[in-house]
């Protein structure tokens, strides 16, 4: 049975994306990150505790508000998605 996430419009966009970035300063759960991971899309999140709990070791993390760290994560991920 296919997940409802994978069959939605959001799922279509998430599957087509090279990466999903969730730069939240405060997050309640991290549903966007979870949906992206369910679609097989690499995820980069800020170091908000809820996002860290949601992605575990399955994504890349940058310090909240640190644009340079986010840029480095994006460059690394786009250069080598499997690293």
GROMACS elastic network, one bead per residue, 0.5 to 0.9 nm:
[ bonds ]
;  ai    aj funct       b0    kb
    2     5     6  0.83059   500
    2     6     6  0.68252   500
    2     7     6  0.73951   500
    3     6     6  0.54032   500
    3     7     6  0.68766   500
    3    38     6  0.85039   500
    4     7     6  0.53577   500
    4     8     6  0.64894   500
    4    11     6  0.84857   500
    5     8     6  0.55534   500
    5     9     6  0.85175   500
    5    10     6  0.73432   500
    5    11     6  0.54147   500
    5    12     6  0.88379   500
    5    35     6  0.65487   500
    5    38     6  0.75676   500
    5    39     6  0.76694   500
    6     9     6  0.83632   500
    6    10     6  0.79880   500
    6    12     6  0.69017   500
    6    14     6  0.87002   500
    6    15     6  0.81001   500
    6    35     6  0.83597   500
    6    38     6  0.75259   500
    6    39     6  0.61654   500
    7    10     6  0.82048   500
    7    11     6  0.59864   500
    7    12     6  0.70446   500
    8    12     6  0.63828   500
    8    13     6  0.88501   500
    9    12     6  0.50798   500
    9    13     6  0.64981   500
    9    14     6  0.86596   500
   10    13     6  0.51999   500
   10    14     6  0.60483   500
   10    15     6  0.85722   500
   10    35     6  0.86617   500
   11    15     6  0.60256   500
   11    16     6  0.85559   500
   11    35     6  0.74822   500
   11    36     6  0.76901   500
   11    38     6  0.87725   500
   11    39     6  0.65209   500
   12    15     6  0.53217   500
   12    16     6  0.63895   500
   12    17     6  0.88281   500
   12    39     6  0.84739   500
   13    16     6  0.51532   500
   13    17     6  0.61973   500
   14    17     6  0.51698   500
   14    18     6  0.83953   500
   14    19     6  0.81532   500
   14    20     6  0.73344   500
   14    35     6  0.78769   500
   14    36     6  0.57234   500
   14    37     6  0.88744   500
   14    39     6  0.63767   500
   14    40     6  0.82589   500
   14    41     6  0.64582   500
   15    18     6  0.81424   500
   15    36     6  0.75111   500
   15    39     6  0.53819   500
   15    40     6  0.66222   500
   15    41     6  0.60092   500
   16    19     6  0.88368   500
   16    41     6  0.80355   500
   17    20     6  0.68228   500
   17    36     6  0.89799   500
   17    41     6  0.66881   500
   17    42     6  0.86324   500
   18    41     6  0.67258   500
   18    42     6  0.71448   500
   18    78     6  0.75604   500
   19    36     6  0.84292   500
   19    41     6  0.57976   500
   19    43     6  0.58131   500
   19    44     6  0.73826   500
   19    74     6  0.81535   500
   19    77     6  0.80593   500
   19    78     6  0.80381   500
   20    32     6  0.83760   500
   20    33     6  0.72296   500
   20    36     6  0.64898   500
   20    37     6  0.87758   500
   20    41     6  0.66305   500
   20    42     6  0.62389   500
   20    44     6  0.62464   500
   20    45     6  0.83278   500
   21    33     6  0.78942   500
   21    42     6  0.86973   500
   21    43     6  0.59463   500
   21    45     6  0.58207   500
   21    46     6  0.84315   500
   21    70     6  0.89074   500
   21    74     6  0.87774   500
   22    30     6  0.82955   500
   22    32     6  0.73630   500
   22    33     6  0.67183   500
   22    43     6  0.76598   500
   22    44     6  0.62747   500
   22    46     6  0.64836   500
   22    51     6  0.83825   500
   23    44     6  0.79051   500
   23    45     6  0.55816   500
   23    47     6  0.84910   500
   23    48     6  0.87234   500
   23    62     6  0.84825   500
   23    64     6  0.68412   500
   23    65     6  0.77944   500
   23    70     6  0.85300   500
   24    27     6  0.61167   500
   24    45     6  0.75711   500
   24    46     6  0.61314   500
   24    47     6  0.85214   500
   24    48     6  0.70834   500
   24    51     6  0.85131   500
   24    64     6  0.73282   500
   24    65     6  0.87505   500
   25    46     6  0.73088   500
   25    47     6  0.83841   500
   25    48     6  0.64861   500
   25    64     6  0.61937   500
   25    65     6  0.75690   500
   26    48     6  0.63220   500
   26    49     6  0.85242   500
   26    50     6  0.81638   500
   27    30     6  0.61727   500
   27    48     6  0.67369   500
   27    49     6  0.79702   500
   27    50     6  0.59526   500
   27    51     6  0.68434   500
   28    31     6  0.86336   500
   28    50     6  0.62301   500
   28    51     6  0.83618   500
   29    32     6  0.88006   500
   29    50     6  0.53219   500
   29    51     6  0.66616   500
   29    53     6  0.84637   500
   29    54     6  0.70471   500
   30    33     6  0.54566   500
   30    34     6  0.63452   500
   30    35     6  0.87710   500
   30    50     6  0.62915   500
   30    51     6  0.51840   500
   30    52     6  0.86753   500
   30    53     6  0.85630   500
   30    54     6  0.60748   500
   30    55     6  0.82904   500
   31    35     6  0.60220   500
   31    36     6  0.85267   500
   31    51     6  0.87463   500
   31    54     6  0.80824   500
   32    35     6  0.51467   500
   32    36     6  0.61935   500
   32    37     6  0.86582   500
   33    36     6  0.51379   500
   33    37     6  0.62128   500
   33    38     6  0.86116   500
   33    43     6  0.64334   500
   33    44     6  0.81833   500
   33    45     6  0.76246   500
   33    51     6  0.74832   500
   33    54     6  0.73989   500
   33    55     6  0.70431   500
   33    59     6  0.89691   500
   34    37     6  0.51596   500
   34    38     6  0.61662   500
   34    39     6  0.87250   500
   34    43     6  0.88735   500
   34    54     6  0.66807   500
   34    55     6  0.70039   500
   35    38     6  0.50249   500
   35    39     6  0.63669   500
   35    40     6  0.88334   500
   35    41     6  0.87658   500
   36    39     6  0.51167   500
   36    40     6  0.64131   500
   36    41     6  0.51938   500
   36    42     6  0.71759   500
   36    43     6  0.68717   500
   37    41     6  0.54151   500
   37    42     6  0.65420   500
   37    43     6  0.68197   500
   37    55     6  0.81295   500
   37    58     6  0.80169   500
   37    59     6  0.85423   500
   38    41     6  0.75415   500
   39    42     6  0.89728   500
   42    58     6  0.81865   500
   42    59     6  0.65427   500
   42    60     6  0.83293   500
   42    77     6  0.80484   500
   42    81     6  0.75311   500
   43    55     6  0.81818   500
   43    58     6  0.77102   500
   43    60     6  0.63344   500
   43    61     6  0.85701   500
   44    59     6  0.57309   500
   44    61     6  0.56414   500
   44    62     6  0.74787   500
   44    70     6  0.80261   500
   44    73     6  0.72316   500
   44    74     6  0.77610   500
   44    77     6  0.87838   500
   45    48     6  0.79092   500
   45    51     6  0.66148   500
   45    52     6  0.77245   500
   45    55     6  0.83970   500
   45    59     6  0.73490   500
   45    60     6  0.63441   500
   45    61     6  0.50147   500
   45    62     6  0.64149   500
   45    63     6  0.86981   500
   45    64     6  0.85504   500
   45    70     6  0.86496   500
   46    49     6  0.87952   500
   46    51     6  0.71399   500
   46    52     6  0.79992   500
   46    60     6  0.85702   500
   46    61     6  0.55553   500
   46    62     6  0.50036   500
   46    63     6  0.56344   500
   46    65     6  0.79340   500
   46    66     6  0.88477   500
   46    70     6  0.83126   500
   47    50     6  0.84093   500
   47    51     6  0.67791   500
   47    52     6  0.61752   500
   47    61     6  0.59530   500
   47    62     6  0.59234   500
   47    63     6  0.53724   500
   47    64     6  0.57442   500
   48    51     6  0.53880   500
   48    52     6  0.62614   500
   48    53     6  0.87682   500
   48    63     6  0.83944   500
   48    64     6  0.70928   500
   49    52     6  0.50841   500
   49    53     6  0.62059   500
   49    54     6  0.86111   500
   50    53     6  0.51879   500
   50    54     6  0.61823   500
   50    55     6  0.88330   500
   51    55     6  0.61866   500
   51    56     6  0.82863   500
   52    55     6  0.54970   500
   52    56     6  0.57409   500
   52    57     6  0.82758   500
   52    59     6  0.88744   500
   52    61     6  0.78600   500
   53    56     6  0.54318   500
   55    58     6  0.53723   500
   55    59     6  0.59826   500
   55    60     6  0.86680   500
   56    59     6  0.72447   500
   57    60     6  0.78101   500
   60    73     6  0.68471   500
   60    77     6  0.83996   500
   61    64     6  0.89775   500
   61    69     6  0.87457   500
   61    70     6  0.81319   500
   61    73     6  0.76063   500
   62    65     6  0.84801   500
   62    66     6  0.70912   500
   62    67     6  0.86175   500
   62    69     6  0.55987   500
   62    70     6  0.56976   500
   62    72     6  0.88636   500
   62    73     6  0.72139   500
   63    66     6  0.54788   500
   63    67     6  0.84912   500
   63    69     6  0.67846   500
   63    70     6  0.78135   500
   64    67     6  0.83152   500
   64    69     6  0.89807   500
   64    70     6  0.87996   500
   65    68     6  0.89634   500
   65    69     6  0.87961   500
   65    70     6  0.86035   500
   66    69     6  0.54341   500
   66    70     6  0.64353   500
   66    71     6  0.87966   500
   67    70     6  0.50012   500
   67    71     6  0.61076   500
   67    72     6  0.86780   500
   68    71     6  0.50054   500
   68    72     6  0.62914   500
   68    73     6  0.87113   500
   69    72     6  0.51113   500
   69    73     6  0.62692   500
   69    74     6  0.86859   500
   70    73     6  0.50971   500
   70    74     6  0.62114   500
   70    75     6  0.86366   500
   71    74     6  0.51383   500
   71    75     6  0.61540   500
   71    76     6  0.85957   500
   72    75     6  0.51139   500
   72    76     6  0.60628   500
   72    77     6  0.84633   500
   73    76     6  0.52120   500
   73    77     6  0.60080   500
   73    78     6  0.84708   500
   74    77     6  0.51908   500
   74    78     6  0.59809   500
   74    79     6  0.83618   500
   75    78     6  0.53063   500
   75    79     6  0.59776   500
   75    80     6  0.85029   500
   76    79     6  0.51647   500
   76    80     6  0.60281   500
   76    81     6  0.75404   500
   76    83     6  0.81691   500
   77    80     6  0.52411   500
   77    82     6  0.77083   500
   77    83     6  0.74352   500
   78    81     6  0.57669   500
   80    83     6  0.56326   500
